[in-house]
């Protein structure tokens, strides 16, 4: 079976954003998540979640309130 890699990169964001929707009858695998803070002064606190449905009812945190230093 062939693998199809998707880059779901996004810029700065402060709201819930759908980065990838897995088509039906397929399986999605998160290979890596890279987080950076380019602010030279302020730390950032981030949350990363996954959802098993389009309406975000089954969200699960991968990272919750993680501090990313400036």
Secondary structure, DSSP 8 states (H G I E B T S, - for coil): -----------S-SS--------TT--------------SS--EEEEEEE-SSTTSTT-EEEEEEEEE--
